[in-house]
Amino acid sequence: MRARTTVLLISAVLAAGTSGSSTSDSGKTDKAASRGRDQRTSIASFPGDRAKLVDLTDRRFISPNRPEGFGAATAEKILDVVRKHIRPTP
């Protein structure tokens, strides 16, 4: 249940950064979940380097319409969701 909630939160953040894009497709949901799990590895590798994590998040969470990423502001929101729901940090 926690993974599904996290995917929905990430999808909502990404949807807010696009116009007319739907993230309800199961393929997109699977990608968001996979990327979220990959992001927790980055968090473990760079626990004190938020700038690096934001950059990695922005490069990891992309879409066909946004191959360059969604920008730092959206990447920060995604990182916060991953930290809270997938990889809690003290």
N, C-alpha and C positions, 0 to 999 in steps of 0.2 A: 504494500500500500504506500509506503514511504517513497519508493522509486516512482510510482505513478504520479504522486503529488508533485515530486520534484520535476518530472518531465512536463507536467502541466504548467508549473510555474515558469520553467525555462521557455516553454512554448509561448506563454503569455508575454514574457519579456521580449521575445523575438518578434511576435506578432505586433507588438506596440511599436516596433522599429520599422515596420513595413506597411505599405498601403495595399490593401486588397489581397494579402497573402494569408492563406489558411494553413494552420499547423496541425489540423485534426487528422490528416493522412497518417496511417500507421507507419509508413516508411519514414516520414519526418519525425514521428514520435520515437521510433527506434534509434534514429540518428542522434536525436537530442539526448536520449538516455545513454547511448554509447559515448558521446562526447562529454557528458557529465561525469561518467565513470573515468574517462581518460583525464579529465581535469583534476580529479582528486589525486592522481599520481603527480601532477605538476605541483599541486598544493603541498604535497609531502616533500617534493624535491626543492621547492623554493618557499619555505614557510614564512620567511620574514620579508620577502621581496614583492610587495603588492604591485609595483609598477611592472615587474616581469610577468606576474600572474595575469594582470589585466591585458598585457600584450599577447600572451599565449592564449588567453580566452578569446580575444578578438580574432586571432588567426584561426582558432579551432572552430568557433561557431560562425559558420558562413552559410550562404544559400546561393542558389543559381543567380538570383537577382542582386545579391550582395557578396560577390566572391572576395571582396577585399575586407569583409567583416562588417559589423554593425556600428563600429566606433567605440571609443573608450567608455563613454557613459553607459551604453548598453552592456558592454563587456563587464563593467564593474557590477552592474545589477545581476548578471548571470553568475559571476564569481561569488557574490554574496549568497545567492540561492544555493549554489553548489556547496559552499562552506556550511550553510545552515542545515541543509537537508541530506547531503551525501557525505560530506566530510566535516563534521563539527570540529571547530577549533576552540581552544580554551580562551 
